[in-house]
Amino acid sequence: MMIRKELVVMSNSPLKSYINGAWVLPATSTATVDAVNPATEDVCAVVAVCGPDDADRAVHAARAAFDGYAATTLEHRIALVEKLISIFERRYDEMVTAISTEMGAPYDLSYDAQAESGPGHLKATVKAVREMTWEYDVGTDGIVTHEPIGVCVLITPWNWPINQIVCKVGPALITGCSMVLKPSEMAPLSAQLFAEMVEEAGFPRGVFNMIHGTGASVGDTLTSHPEVDMISFTGSTRAGIQIAKNAADTVKRVAQELGGKSANIVFADCDLEAAVTRGVLHCYGNTGQSCNAPTRMLVEQSVYDAAVAIAARVAKAAVLGDPMKKGPHYGPVVSKAHYDKIQGLIQVGIDEGAQLVAGGTGRAEGFDRGYYVKPTVFAGVHNKMRIAQEEVFGPVLVLIPFKDEADAIAIANDSPYGLYAYVQTGDMDRARRVARHMRAGGVSINGTSQDYMAPFGGYKQSGNGREYGEFGVRDFLEIKSISGFRTS
């Protein structure tokens, strides 16, 4: 297939899947799904939905390609990934537009973070594998070595579409695995564009396969398939539980990054204006559609009222706008169904007796189209409320008071999730102490950002395994010990 130079979002034809080096329509299914631009409510792509036969064909293509690709040298695979990076950077603006179109990420966010995560993760993966020790001596005559785990199924979400695709596909490609990618049917444009990039980079036929489909149409086939060695999934905890059950019969490796309800502890000794403002803006980033968003702001009792006032002011000043335009504004949430879910949970907060200090139910003012949610803040919240325990996945922040350090840690850890956590304090000894007590896979102190090389993943129902850098690479490797290897 000739690589299309025009922007993929301009096509009116159903999006095809990429199986065994060819762009194909489903073999038996005639079903389609409309991907909708959440800012305009117009269809931006029609997706041809694959079925079980297509999923099976993709897995068998990956299995047939595995041995040959696994036998290639690491340097050869690095060279292919580096070519992929150069292609991505050449088509960067197309990716920005695709992401803003399919899931409503504002242009600046899409350019600076969403699309940037593609080459960012790929470069970090190359750096990680160059620095890793791939083989070493053990005992008197043995070695330990690392080998690709095999055929991988990669299932990715719509909220950070390229970030999650690349932090799975990159390590899989560079370690010598073959794979089937199933991107979200709600955000297919970025995946389609990325698949074109992989094809242009020249990976062997069958190493990378991508099928469009829904969880209902291909999920069970992919996750229970006997020829699949590993599943890497990002999405809801509910779906993750089902995937783990599907994988259990064949004892596959399962790595999952699931839900979150991240606590942001704000102590009285911090710069309150800066810390609360930063926390609100971070919660609303990506229109609240990030699993690590700091959606529970825990504030020391002595400054709680002041923090509520700051949070309400920041929320009311938030600007919503067209995702295709530059500027510091927020976009819509991804779909009508998701908009309705968020509206329902905001109403739950009101019904529970929480104090609504900003936002609320209904479409944001000034918009008669698009799934624009009012940036919302609840005060007077306690940690047993549903809005303090359930992941809203929208621009909804709750403020919870705490008495002292021990109380803050207890409230923060009183959650089924443990993906990320945040600490704001002027006392670095306390910051370090609290960070060590947080039951979360990552902690940010005073607004610091996570590096591409640092591990990302969660405790408890936020998942298992880690992504990014060396930690993400290792999830795609088996460990082999060979005794007597050094015997002469």
N, C-alpha and C positions, 0 to 999 in steps of 0.2 A: 504493500500500500504506500502510495506517495504521501509524504508528510504534508499536511495542510498548513499553509502559512497564514491563512486568514483565521481570525478569532473563532474558536469553536462555538461560542455562544450565538453566532449569527446563523448557524445551520438550523433548518426547519425539519430535517430528517430525523427519525428516531436514532438515538445514540446507540452505537454498536458496542459489543463487548470485544475484548482482545484475547483470543485463545490460540495458543500454539503458533504464535507469530502472524496471525491473520485477524482482520476485523470482520466480525460475523454478527448476524442477527441470531436470536434464539432458534434452536433447531426445531422445537415443537410448539413452544408458547407463542401466542399472538398478543399477549397482554402488554400494556404500556402503562407507565406512570408519568404524570405531568409534574415536572419540577417548576415551582412557582417563585417568581421574584417577589420577595416579601415586602418590598417597598411599593410596588405597583399592583400587586395581586395578578399580574399577567403571567402566562406560561412562558418560561424562558428556555425550556428544553423538554423534549419528550423522550422518555427512557424506555427502551425495549427490554422487558423484564425476562430474565433467564429463569429456567426451571431446573428441576433435579438432573435432567439429562445433560444440560449445559454445564452444571456444576461438576458432574462426574467427568465430563470430557476435559474440563479445565484441570481437574486434579490429576487425571491420567497423563495429560500433557506435561504437567510439572514433574510427575514421577519419572516419565521417560527422559526428561532433560537433566534430572538431578545428578546422576553418576558422572556424566561428562563435565558438567559445570563444576561440581565439587572437586574434580581432579585438576582444575586450572590453578595457577599460582595466585597467591595473594596479590602480587604486584599486577598481574593481569586484571584482576577484578578491581583493584584500586584505579587502574587506568580507565576502565569502563565507567566507574562512578565519577571520576573526574571529568570525563567527557559529558556525562549527564549533568554535572554542575554547570558546565559551560553552556550547554543547551538551555538549561533552566534560566540562567542569567540573560541569555539572548532573548528569551520569550517572557521575561519577567512581567512586563506590562500587561500581557495577555492574561497571566495568572491573576494579577491584581483585579482586573476587570471581571474575570470569571468568578472569583470569590465574592466580590461586592454584589454581583448580579444574583448569585444562587442563594446566598444566605444573609445578605444585607449588611455585611461588615462595612463601615464607613471607609472611604477611600484611604484616608491617612492610616487607619489601623490595618487595612488590607495591605497597603504598600510597606509600612514600617515593621509590621509584625507577622500578619497572616502569611503573606507570600514569602517574606524574608525567611521564615522558618524552613523553607525548602532547602535552599543552598546552605543556610546556617547549620541545619542538622547534618546534611551530607558532608560538609567540611569537617564538622566535629567527629563524625564517624570515621572519616579517613584519618584524622589525627589520632583518634583512639586506637585504631588497629595498628598504626605504625608504632605506637608506644607500648602496646601490649606484649607480654611474654607468651608466645604461642606454644613453646615446648621447653621443658626443663627436666633436669635429672632428679630422680627421687631414689632414696635408699642407696644401695651399693652398685646396682647394675640396671636400674629401671629408669623409665622416663614417664612423664605426664605430657600428653599432647591434647590439642583441641581440634574438633572436627565439626563441620556443619551438621545441624540436627536433622535436616532432611526437607521434606515438603511442608510448607507452612501455609496456613490460611490466615489472612490478615483482614480483619473486619474493622472498618473505621467509621467515625461519626461525622456529622455535618458541621459542628460548631467551630472546630479548628481543622478544616478538612485536609489541607496540605501538611500541616504540622503533624497530624496523626498518620497520614499516609507515609510521609518520608521517614519519620522516626521508627517505622516498622520496615518499610521496603528497603531503606538504606542499609541497615545492619544485615538484613536477610541476603541482599545482593552481595555484599562485600565479604560475608563469611562463606559463601558458596552454596547457599540454600536455593531452592526453587520455590515458587509461590503462586497462590491465587489470592488476589486482592478483591474484596467486595466492599466498595465504598458505599456511603449512604446514598440512597436513591433521591434524597432531598438536596444533595449537593453534588451532582454528577459532573458538572462542567470542569471543575478543577481536576478531578480524577481523570477525565477524558484527556485533558491537556497534558497531564503528567504522563499518562500512558503513551501518548504520542512522543514525548521526550525520551522515554525509555526505549521505544522502538528505534528512534533516530540514533540513540547512543550505540546500538548494535549488540545488545545482549543476545545470547543464543536463543533460538526458537524454543519456546516452552518454559524458559526460566521464569519469565514474568508473564502472568496471565491476569486479566482483570475482567470480572463479570459484573454486570449491572443486575440487580435483583433486590428483593425484599427479604427480610428475615423469614417471612412465611414461605417464600418461593424457593429459597436456596439455603437458608440457614441450617436446617437440620441435616441436609445432605453434606454440606461442607464440614460441619463440626463433628459429625459422627463417622465420617468417611474413613475406612480402614487404611487407606493409602496416605493419610495425612499424619504427620509426626508432631506438629505443633500448631497451636492456635494462639494468635495474639489479637486481643479484642479490646476496643475502647467503646464504652457506652454505658448504659444504665446497669445498676446492680441487679435488677430483676432479670434482664437479658443475660447478664454474666452468669447468674446462677444456673440458668437453663443450659448455657453453653458448657459449663463445667460438667453438668450431668450428662450431656451428649458425649463429651469427650472421655468420660470415665470408663466406658466399656472397653476402649482400646488403649487406655492409660496414656493418653497424649499429654505432652506438656502444655499447660495453659497459662498464659501471661495475660493479666487483665488490669486495665485502668478504668475504674468505675466511678461511682458518684462521690460527692463531697458536700460538706456543710461546714466550711472552714471557719474557725474562730480567729478573731483578731483582737488580742488583749491590749487594751489601752490603759496604761498606768498614769497616775496623776502627775508624775514627775517628767513626763514627756512634753514636747511642744504640742499642746493640745490642738491648736488651730491647724497646724501642719499635719499632725497624725490623723485626725478625724477627716480632714479634707482628703488626704491621700487614701484613706480607707474607703470613703464613699466613692471616690472616682475609680478605685480599683474594683470595687464591687460592681460598678456599672460598666466597666470595660467589657467590650464585646457584647454590650447590652445584657450583661449579667449571665451570658451563656458560656461560662467557663467552669469546669468542675472544681477548680482550685480557687474560685472567687471568695473573698473574705466576707461572707454574707451574715455572719454572726459577729457583731462588734460588742465585745465585753469591755465595759468601762468601769473604772474604779468609782465607787459610790460618791466620793467627795467632789468629783468633776462630772458626774453623770448628766446633770441638767444642762451644764454648759456644752457638753458633747452633743446632746440631743439638739440643742439650738443650732450648733454649727452644722450638723448633719442635715437638718431640715433646710437650712439656708443653701447649702451646696446642692442638695437635690432639686430644690425649686429653681435654681439657676441653670440646671442642666439643659442643654440644647439638643433637640432631636432634628434630624435632617436627612436629606437625600444621600444614600450611600455612595452615589457616583460623584458627589461633589467633595472637594477638599475642605478641610476645616475641622475644628475640635468639637464635633457633634457625635451623637449616638444614632444608631440606626434602628430598624425594626427588629422584632424577634422573628424567628425563621419561618413560621407557618401559622395558619389560622388555628390549627389544633393546639399548637404550643401556646399561642396567645390566649386561647380559652382556658387552658390549664393554669396559666399564671393568674388570669382574672379570678378563677375559682379559689386559688390559694390566698390571694389578697383578701377576698371576701371571708375566707376562713379566719384570717388574722383579725379582721374587724369583728366577726362573730365571737371570737375567743376573748374579746375585750382588750386587745392591744390598742394603744393610742396611735392613730394615724396622724403623723405630723407632716407628711408630704406625700403627694401622689394619690393613689387609690385606684378604684376600678374604672373601667371605661377607656376608650381610645384617647390617646394624648391629644390635647387641644391643637388645632391647626391642621389636622390630618383627616381627610375623609376617605382615604385609601391607605393601605399598608397596615402592617401589624405593629403599630407603635404603642408601646406600653408606657404609662406614666412612671417616671422614676419615683419609687416609693420608699418611705421610711416609716418603720414602726418603733415606737418607744413603749415603755412599760411592759416589756416582754419578759417572761421567765422561760427557762430552758425546757420545760415540759410541754409548751405550746407546740402545735403542729408546725407553725411557721418557723420555729427554732430547731426543729428536728428534720423536717422534710426538705429535700432539695427543690427549690422553686425554679432554678435555672432561668432567672430573669432579673430585671433591675429592682430587686426588693431586698432591703437591708433591715435587719432587726437589731435593736440596741438592748443589751442586757446588763444590769448593774452587778458588780461584785464587791465583796467586802475587803478581801486581802489577797495576797499572792496565792495562798493555798486554795481559796475559794475560786479564784480565776482559773487555776489549773483544773480543778474538779469540774467546773462548768464546761470548760473547753473540751475535756476528754469525755464528757457525758454525751456521746453521740455514737450512732452506729458507724459513722464514717471516720476516716483518719487519713485523708489525702494530703492536706496542707494546713499550715497554721502560721500566725503572724503575731509578733510581739513589738509593742511600742513603749519604750522607756528610756530615760536618761541614764539609768544605772546599768552599765554593761555587764557587771557581775550578775545582776538579777536577770538580764536578758538571756545570758548564756545558761543560767540555772533553769529558768522557765522553759527555754527551748529544749533542754534535755528531758524535761518532764512531759512534754507534749507528745501524745500518742498519735503521731502523724509522720508521714513519709518525708516531709520537707517542712522547714520553718524559715520564715523570713524575719530578720531583725531590722526594725526601723526603716522599712521601705526598700531594702535591698532586693535585687532581682536574681532569679536563678540563671546559672550559666548553662550553656548547651552541653557541657561536659558533666554536669552534676546529675545524679540519678533522680528520676521522677517516677513516683508511684506511691501507693498508699498502704496503710494499715487497715485492719478490720474489713468492713464491707466496701472499702475503697479499692480493693483489688489485691493482686499479688504480682511479684516480678517487678522489674524496673526498666524504664526506658531512658534514652539519652546517653551519649558517650560510650565509654567502655562497658557500663552496666547494661545498656541496651544491647550491645554487641554480644555479651556473654549469654543472654537469654536465648540466642540462636545457635549456641554451640553445645556439643556434647563433650564430656571430659573422658579421655581414655588413658589408662595406665598400662604400660607394657613392661613386664618384668623380664630381666635377662637381656634387654635391648643393648646394653653396653658390654655384654660378655664377648670377649674376643675368641 
